[in-house]
Amino acid sequence: MALPRSQARGWVKAAKMAQRRRPADDTGGPQSPAPGSQRAALYVHWPYCEKRCSYCNFNKYIPRGVDEAALRRCLVIEAQTLLRLSGVRRWVLGPGSWELCRAAEQVAGILEGSPTFSSPFSFPRVESVFFGGGTPSLASPHTVAAVLEAVAQAAHLPADSEVTLEANPTSASGSRLAAFGAAGVNRLSIGLQSLDDTELQLLGRTHSVRDALQTLAEAQRLFPGRVSVDLMLGLPAQQVGPWLRQLQGLLRCCDDHVSLYQLSLERGTTLFTQVQQGALPAPDPELAAEMYQEGRAVLREAGFRQYEVSNFARNGALSTHNWTYWQCGQYLGVGPGAHGRFIPQGAGGHTREARIQTLEPDSWMKEVMLFGHGTRRRVPLSELELLEEVLAMGLRTDVGITHQHWQQFEPQLTLWDLFGASKEVKELQEQGLLLLDHRGLRCSWEGLAVLDSLLLSLLSRLQEAWQQRTPSSVPRG
């Protein structure tokens, strides 16, 4: 049966009591759901922005007017539909069974933290919710609350689930952030991008450095320990010294999570055109590489763990939601242009699919009202394609791919079978870039910085071994 609305609303109250999620182990990451489990992360796309930034080619729109009530209704409908299709939904229970099920879920939630506990059940649950965009801080907090209530009705949403909202400083006043917190948000990701007003103008951002710092202070007051900030590098004419001073200044006022992103010139953007026409110098890749190397060293010195190529955390403040991506867990994409990866178990499916929702908001809403969802494209992933994703995504993290994790996706060909006798892998190990041992396969700190070049050899080796399909007898000591 569905969760009564009064109990769904009660989720927000319980979530506030569990605001401080148990920190992740500093040597690992959040527990990742198995590939065919009834657990998933949920991404919700808000497609609208105040203006289009000069570097951005995301699926976003500058609206003349938004019928938010209609959009909200469609987000709720699609979330419920995809939870049903994925099998990540509550069981249908007989009268009086809800309290027993709820108690069992709570007991399992406590015991799952124990290394000696092995549950015979896979409780359907949503591990995290991420409101991205676009600029989701332009949405009404009521829209966020409605989506979370719908998720809590359709599936188990633990009180300590990570619920993140992307926010831009110009649409994130203190009172507005507090309203999002009351709606159920417990983590913020703030798009600062730069602490230089000239660079912010170049990027087409609507905020100033002053706006950014004020928003950051308000966010930390309301969501202590749960605020992430983005900083870009590799901009046209940007120099290493000034950029490092920005990063050092940010460290004096930021929280426990920082993301460093290198500018990518995307065709069709204003910045791409300006560089192509010679109005701006092309970004220098060598300078960008130096910024990245120096920046990650500064963050390490400040106590941040580089747990992923672009992401740094201290005090266990890893992003649970993004960890699901990197570990190839299931995730559902809700909203115009959203992407997802899941097995449609609720529809009798057994193969993981890559799904893309219809891009244009009005067309997407029409499809949702007609069919319950706006999925435009479904692509079943072959076994090899899935393993390629597991390899490429897992190696983005400092944990890499453990033997146990790999075996969840491929029980026959082990990591030793694939890479143990590879000449290229041995050379990468000798260069101190890659490790293959009893824990699994992972990059060293130096190797994370050059992951793209390492993947060329590793993916080639995986494809070759997949064609042969004959597990070797490589020593595994």
C-alpha positions as CSV (number, residue, x, y, z in Angstrom):
1,M,0.0,0.0,0.0
2,A,1.2,3.6,-0.5
3,L,2.6,5.5,2.4
4,P,0.0,7.8,3.9
5,R,0.6,11.5,3.1
6,S,0.9,12.4,6.8
7,Q,3.7,9.8,7.1
8,A,5.3,11.2,3.9
9,R,5.4,14.7,5.3
10,G,6.8,13.2,8.5
11,W,9.9,12.2,6.5
12,V,11.0,15.8,6.5
13,K,10.8,16.0,10.3
14,A,12.7,12.8,10.7
15,A,15.3,14.0,8.2
16,K,15.9,17.1,10.2
17,M,16.6,15.0,13.3
18,A,19.2,13.0,11.2
19,Q,20.7,16.1,9.6
20,R,24.3,15.0,10.5
21,R,24.7,11.8,8.4
22,R,27.3,9.3,9.8
23,P,30.6,10.4,8.1
24,A,32.0,8.0,5.5
25,D,35.1,6.1,6.3
26,D,38.1,8.3,5.4
27,T,39.7,5.4,3.6
28,G,36.7,4.3,1.6
29,G,33.4,5.5,0.4
30,P,29.7,5.2,1.1
31,Q,28.3,1.6,0.6
32,S,27.3,1.2,-3.0
33,P,24.2,-0.8,-4.1
34,A,24.7,-4.0,-6.1
35,P,24.1,-3.6,-9.8
36,G,20.8,-5.5,-9.8
37,S,19.6,-4.3,-6.3
38,Q,16.4,-2.5,-5.5
39,R,18.3,0.6,-4.4
40,A,19.1,3.7,-6.5
41,A,20.0,7.3,-6.4
42,L,17.5,9.8,-7.9
43,Y,18.5,12.8,-10.0
44,V,15.9,15.6,-10.6
45,H,16.5,18.1,-13.4
46,W,15.2,21.7,-13.1
47,P,15.7,23.0,-16.7
48,Y,15.5,26.7,-16.2
49,C,18.1,29.5,-15.6
50,E,18.1,33.3,-15.3
51,K,20.6,33.4,-18.2
52,R,22.9,31.1,-20.1
53,C,26.5,31.2,-18.9
54,S,29.1,31.7,-21.7
55,Y,30.6,28.2,-21.2
56,C,27.6,26.1,-20.6
57,N,26.0,23.7,-23.1
58,F,23.8,21.8,-20.6
59,N,20.1,21.3,-21.3
60,K,18.7,24.5,-19.9
61,Y,16.2,27.2,-20.9
62,I,15.6,30.9,-20.3
63,P,11.9,31.0,-19.8
64,R,9.4,33.8,-20.5
65,G,7.2,32.3,-17.9
66,V,7.1,29.0,-16.1
67,D,4.0,27.0,-15.1
68,E,5.7,25.6,-12.1
69,A,2.6,23.8,-10.8
70,A,2.5,21.8,-14.1
71,L,6.2,21.1,-14.0
72,R,6.0,20.0,-10.4
73,R,3.1,17.7,-11.2
74,C,5.1,16.1,-14.0
75,L,8.3,15.7,-11.9
76,V,6.2,13.9,-9.2
77,I,4.5,11.6,-11.8
78,E,7.7,10.7,-13.6
79,A,9.6,10.0,-10.3
80,Q,6.8,7.7,-9.2
81,T,6.7,5.9,-12.6
82,L,10.5,5.4,-12.8
83,L,10.6,4.1,-9.3
84,R,8.0,1.6,-10.2
85,L,9.7,0.6,-13.5
86,S,13.1,0.2,-11.7
87,G,11.6,-2.0,-9.0
88,V,12.8,0.6,-6.4
89,R,9.4,0.9,-4.7
90,R,7.7,-0.2,-1.5
91,W,6.2,-3.6,-1.4
92,V,2.4,-3.9,-1.6
93,L,1.4,-4.9,1.9
94,G,-1.7,-6.3,3.4
95,P,-3.6,-4.5,6.3
96,G,-1.5,-4.2,9.4
97,S,1.7,-5.2,7.6
98,W,3.1,-1.6,7.3
99,E,4.3,-1.3,10.9
100,L,6.1,-4.7,10.7
101,C,7.8,-3.8,7.4
102,R,8.9,-0.4,8.8
103,A,10.3,-2.0,11.9
104,A,12.3,-4.5,9.8
105,E,13.7,-1.7,7.6
106,Q,14.8,0.2,10.7
107,V,16.5,-2.9,12.2
108,A,18.2,-3.6,8.9
109,G,19.3,0.0,8.6
110,I,21.0,-0.2,12.0
111,L,22.6,-3.6,11.4
112,E,23.9,-2.8,7.9
113,G,26.6,-0.8,9.6
114,S,28.0,-4.0,11.2
115,P,30.6,-5.9,9.2
116,T,29.1,-9.2,10.5
117,F,25.6,-8.5,9.3
118,S,24.3,-10.1,6.1
119,S,20.7,-9.3,5.3
120,P,18.5,-11.8,3.4
121,F,16.4,-8.9,2.2
122,S,17.2,-6.1,-0.3
123,F,14.9,-3.3,1.0
124,P,13.7,-1.0,-1.8
125,R,15.2,2.4,-1.0
126,V,16.4,5.6,-2.5
127,E,19.9,6.3,-1.3
128,S,20.1,9.9,-2.3
129,V,18.3,12.7,-4.2
130,F,20.1,15.4,-6.2
131,F,18.3,18.5,-7.6
132,G,20.4,19.7,-10.5
133,G,20.0,21.9,-13.5
134,G,19.7,24.5,-14.8
135,T,19.4,26.4,-11.6
136,P,17.2,24.4,-9.2
137,S,17.5,27.1,-6.5
138,L,15.1,29.1,-8.8
139,A,12.4,26.5,-8.1
140,S,9.9,26.9,-5.3
141,P,10.8,25.0,-2.1
142,H,7.3,23.6,-2.4
143,T,8.4,21.8,-5.6
144,V,11.3,20.2,-3.8
145,A,9.1,19.2,-1.0
146,A,6.5,17.7,-3.3
147,V,9.1,15.6,-5.1
148,L,10.6,14.3,-1.8
149,E,7.1,13.5,-0.5
150,A,6.4,11.5,-3.7
151,V,9.6,9.6,-3.4
152,A,8.9,8.9,0.3
153,Q,5.5,7.6,-0.7
154,A,6.7,5.4,-3.5
155,A,10.0,4.0,-2.0
156,H,11.8,4.0,1.3
157,L,13.7,7.3,1.7
158,P,15.8,6.9,4.9
159,A,15.7,9.9,7.2
160,D,19.5,10.4,6.8
161,S,19.5,10.2,3.0
162,E,21.6,12.8,1.3
163,V,19.4,15.4,-0.4
164,T,21.5,17.9,-2.4
165,L,20.4,21.1,-4.1
166,E,22.6,23.0,-6.6
167,A,22.4,26.7,-5.9
168,N,23.6,29.9,-7.5
169,P,24.4,32.8,-5.2
170,T,21.9,35.2,-6.9
171,S,19.0,32.8,-6.3
172,A,20.0,31.6,-2.8
173,S,19.3,34.2,-0.1
174,G,19.5,33.0,3.5
175,S,15.7,32.9,3.9
176,R,15.4,30.9,0.6
177,L,18.1,28.4,1.7
178,A,16.3,28.0,5.0
179,A,13.1,27.3,3.1
180,F,14.8,24.6,1.1
181,G,16.1,23.1,4.3
182,A,12.6,23.0,5.7
183,A,11.5,21.2,2.5
184,G,14.0,18.4,3.1
185,V,17.3,19.5,1.5
186,N,20.3,18.7,3.7
187,R,23.2,19.4,1.4
188,L,24.1,22.3,-0.9
189,S,26.3,22.5,-4.0
190,I,27.2,26.1,-4.7
191,G,28.4,27.2,-8.2
192,L,31.0,29.8,-7.2
193,Q,33.2,29.0,-10.2
194,S,35.6,31.9,-9.5
195,L,36.6,34.4,-6.8
196,D,37.5,37.0,-9.4
197,D,34.9,39.4,-10.6
198,T,36.5,39.8,-14.1
199,E,36.5,36.0,-14.5
200,L,32.9,35.8,-13.4
201,Q,31.9,38.3,-16.0
202,L,33.8,36.3,-18.6
203,L,31.9,33.2,-17.6
204,G,28.6,35.1,-17.9
205,R,27.8,34.5,-14.2
206,T,25.1,36.6,-12.6
207,H,26.8,36.9,-9.2
208,S,29.8,38.8,-7.9
209,V,32.5,37.6,-5.5
210,R,30.7,39.5,-2.7
211,D,27.5,37.6,-3.5
212,A,29.4,34.3,-3.6
213,L,31.0,34.8,-0.2
214,Q,27.7,36.0,1.4
215,T,25.9,33.0,0.1
216,L,28.6,30.6,1.2
217,A,28.5,32.0,4.8
218,E,24.7,31.7,4.9
219,A,24.9,28.1,3.6
220,Q,27.4,27.1,6.2
221,R,25.3,28.5,8.9
222,L,22.3,26.6,7.8
223,F,24.0,23.4,6.6
224,P,27.2,23.1,8.6
225,G,29.6,20.4,7.2
226,R,27.3,19.8,4.2
227,V,28.2,22.6,1.7
228,S,30.2,21.9,-1.5
229,V,31.7,24.6,-3.7
230,D,32.8,24.5,-7.3
231,L,35.9,26.3,-8.6
232,M,36.9,26.3,-12.3
233,L,40.4,26.3,-13.8
234,G,42.0,26.6,-17.2
235,L,40.1,29.8,-18.3
236,P,41.4,31.9,-21.2
237,A,44.3,34.1,-20.0
238,Q,44.1,32.6,-16.5
239,Q,47.5,32.3,-14.7
240,V,48.6,29.7,-12.1
241,G,49.6,32.2,-9.3
242,P,46.4,34.2,-9.2
243,W,44.3,31.1,-9.5
244,L,46.1,29.5,-6.6
245,R,45.5,32.6,-4.5
246,Q,41.8,32.2,-5.2
247,L,41.9,28.6,-4.0
248,Q,43.8,29.5,-0.9
249,G,41.3,32.3,-0.2
250,L,38.5,29.9,-0.7
251,L,40.0,27.5,1.9
252,R,39.8,30.2,4.5
253,C,36.0,30.3,4.3
254,C,34.8,27.0,2.6
255,D,33.2,24.0,4.2
256,D,34.4,20.4,3.8
257,H,33.9,19.7,0.1
258,V,35.5,21.3,-2.9
259,S,35.2,20.4,-6.6
260,L,37.8,21.5,-9.2
261,Y,36.6,21.6,-12.8
262,Q,38.7,22.4,-15.8
263,L,37.0,24.6,-18.4
264,S,35.9,22.6,-21.5
265,L,35.2,24.7,-24.6
266,E,32.0,23.3,-25.9
267,R,30.8,24.0,-29.5
268,G,27.8,26.3,-29.6
269,T,28.7,28.3,-26.5
270,T,29.6,32.0,-26.4
271,L,33.0,31.3,-25.1
272,F,33.8,28.7,-27.8
273,T,32.8,31.3,-30.4
274,Q,34.9,34.0,-28.8
275,V,38.0,31.8,-28.8
276,Q,37.3,30.6,-32.4
277,Q,37.1,34.2,-33.6
278,G,40.2,35.2,-31.8
279,A,38.4,37.6,-29.4
280,L,39.9,35.5,-26.5
281,P,43.0,33.4,-26.3
282,A,42.6,29.7,-26.3
283,P,43.1,28.1,-22.8
284,D,46.6,26.8,-22.3
285,P,46.4,23.0,-21.5
286,E,49.8,23.0,-19.9
287,L,48.9,25.8,-17.6
288,A,45.6,24.1,-16.7
289,A,47.5,20.9,-15.9
290,E,49.8,22.9,-13.6
291,M,46.9,24.5,-11.9
292,Y,45.3,21.2,-11.3
293,Q,48.5,19.6,-9.9
294,E,49.2,22.6,-7.7
295,G,45.6,22.9,-6.6
296,R,45.3,19.3,-5.5
297,A,48.5,19.6,-3.5
298,V,47.2,22.7,-1.7
299,L,44.0,20.8,-0.9
300,R,45.8,17.8,0.4
301,E,47.9,20.0,2.6
302,A,44.7,21.5,4.0
303,G,43.5,18.0,5.0
304,F,41.3,17.3,2.0
305,R,41.2,13.8,0.6
306,Q,41.0,13.6,-3.2
307,Y,38.4,10.8,-3.3
308,E,37.7,11.4,-7.1
309,V,39.5,13.1,-10.0
310,S,37.6,16.4,-9.5
311,N,36.3,16.1,-5.9
312,F,38.0,16.7,-2.5
313,A,36.5,16.2,0.9
314,R,37.6,16.3,4.6
315,N,35.9,15.1,7.7
316,G,34.2,12.3,5.7
317,A,32.1,14.8,3.7
318,L,32.0,12.7,0.5
319,S,29.1,13.0,-1.9
320,T,26.9,9.9,-1.5
321,H,25.0,10.7,-4.7
322,N,28.0,11.1,-6.9
323,W,29.6,8.0,-5.4
324,T,26.7,6.0,-6.8
325,Y,27.6,7.2,-10.3
326,W,31.3,6.3,-9.9
327,Q,30.4,2.8,-8.5
328,C,27.9,2.2,-11.3
329,G,25.0,1.9,-9.0
330,Q,21.5,2.4,-10.3
331,Y,20.3,6.0,-10.7
332,L,17.0,7.3,-12.0
333,G,17.0,10.5,-14.1
334,V,13.8,12.6,-13.7
335,G,13.0,15.8,-15.6
336,P,13.7,17.2,-19.1
337,G,17.0,15.8,-20.5
338,A,17.8,13.8,-17.4
339,H,20.0,10.7,-17.8
340,G,19.6,7.5,-15.9
341,R,21.1,4.0,-15.6
342,F,19.0,1.2,-14.2
343,I,17.5,-2.3,-14.7
344,P,13.8,-2.0,-15.4
345,Q,13.0,-4.8,-12.9
346,G,9.5,-3.5,-12.3
347,A,8.7,-4.1,-16.0
348,G,10.3,-7.6,-16.0
349,G,13.7,-6.4,-17.4
350,H,17.0,-8.0,-16.6
351,T,19.4,-5.7,-18.5
352,R,20.8,-2.4,-17.4
353,E,19.7,0.4,-19.6
354,A,21.0,3.9,-20.4
355,R,18.0,6.2,-20.4
356,I,17.6,9.8,-21.6
357,Q,14.5,11.9,-21.1
358,T,13.0,14.2,-23.7
359,L,15.0,17.4,-23.8
360,E,12.5,20.2,-24.3
361,P,10.4,20.9,-21.2
362,D,7.0,21.4,-22.9
363,S,7.4,18.3,-25.0
364,W,8.6,16.4,-21.9
365,M,5.6,17.4,-19.9
366,K,3.1,16.3,-22.6
367,E,4.8,12.9,-22.7
368,V,4.7,12.6,-19.0
369,M,1.0,13.3,-18.9
370,L,0.3,10.8,-21.7
371,F,2.6,8.0,-20.7
372,G,3.7,8.6,-17.0
373,H,7.3,9.4,-18.1
374,G,9.1,11.3,-20.8
375,T,11.8,8.7,-21.7
376,R,12.9,9.5,-25.2
377,R,15.7,7.0,-25.6
378,R,16.5,3.6,-24.0
379,V,19.7,1.8,-24.8
380,P,20.3,-1.7,-23.3
381,L,24.0,-2.0,-22.3
382,S,25.9,-5.1,-23.4
383,E,28.0,-6.9,-20.8
384,L,31.2,-5.5,-22.2
385,E,29.8,-1.9,-22.3
386,L,28.8,-2.2,-18.6
387,L,32.2,-3.5,-17.7
388,E,33.8,-0.6,-19.6
389,E,31.7,1.8,-17.5
390,V,32.7,0.0,-14.2
391,L,36.3,0.3,-15.1
392,A,36.3,3.9,-16.4
393,M,34.1,5.2,-13.5
394,G,35.6,3.2,-10.7
395,L,39.1,4.3,-11.5
396,R,38.1,7.9,-11.1
397,T,38.1,7.3,-7.3
398,D,41.0,6.8,-5.0
399,V,39.5,3.5,-3.9
400,G,39.4,2.2,-7.5
401,I,37.8,-1.1,-8.1
402,T,37.9,-3.7,-5.4
403,H,37.8,-7.4,-6.3
404,Q,34.5,-7.8,-4.6
405,H,33.0,-4.9,-6.5
406,W,34.2,-6.1,-9.8
407,Q,32.8,-9.6,-9.2
408,Q,29.3,-8.1,-8.7
409,F,29.4,-7.3,-12.4
410,E,31.7,-10.0,-13.7
411,P,32.1,-13.2,-11.6
412,Q,34.1,-15.1,-14.3
413,L,36.9,-12.8,-15.5
414,T,38.7,-11.5,-12.4
415,L,40.9,-8.3,-12.3
416,W,43.9,-10.7,-12.0
417,D,42.7,-12.5,-15.1
418,L,42.4,-9.3,-17.0
419,F,45.4,-7.3,-15.9
420,G,47.7,-9.6,-13.9
421,A,49.9,-10.6,-16.9
422,S,49.5,-7.4,-18.9
423,K,52.9,-5.9,-20.0
424,E,51.3,-2.4,-20.2
425,V,49.8,-2.7,-16.7
426,K,53.2,-3.9,-15.3
427,E,54.8,-0.8,-16.8
428,L,52.2,1.5,-15.3
429,Q,52.8,-0.1,-11.9
430,E,56.6,0.3,-12.3
431,Q,56.0,4.0,-13.1
432,G,54.0,4.4,-9.8
433,L,50.8,5.3,-11.6
434,L,48.7,2.1,-11.0
435,L,48.3,-0.5,-8.3
436,L,47.0,-4.1,-8.6
437,D,47.0,-6.0,-5.4
438,H,44.8,-7.9,-2.9
439,R,42.5,-4.8,-2.6
440,G,41.9,-4.5,-6.3
441,L,42.8,-2.1,-9.1
442,R,43.3,1.6,-8.5
443,C,45.3,4.7,-9.5
444,S,48.0,6.1,-7.3
445,W,47.7,9.8,-6.3
446,E,50.0,10.6,-9.3
447,G,48.0,8.3,-11.5
448,L,44.7,10.0,-10.8
449,A,46.1,13.1,-12.5
450,V,46.6,11.2,-15.8
451,L,43.7,8.8,-15.7
452,D,42.6,9.5,-19.3
453,S,45.9,8.2,-20.6
454,L,45.9,5.1,-18.4
455,L,42.4,4.2,-19.5
456,L,43.5,3.8,-23.1
457,S,45.6,0.8,-22.2
458,L,43.2,-0.6,-19.6
459,L,40.1,-0.5,-21.8
460,S,42.0,-2.0,-24.7
461,R,43.1,-4.9,-22.5
462,L,39.6,-5.4,-21.3
463,Q,38.2,-5.5,-24.8
464,E,40.9,-8.0,-25.9
465,A,40.3,-10.3,-22.9
466,W,36.5,-10.1,-23.5
467,Q,37.0,-11.4,-27.0
468,Q,39.0,-14.3,-25.7
469,R,36.8,-15.1,-22.7
470,T,39.3,-17.6,-21.2
471,P,40.1,-17.0,-17.6
472,S,43.9,-17.4,-17.1
473,S,45.7,-18.9,-14.2
474,V,47.7,-15.8,-13.2
475,P,49.1,-15.9,-9.7
476,R,47.1,-13.7,-7.4
477,G,49.5,-13.3,-4.5
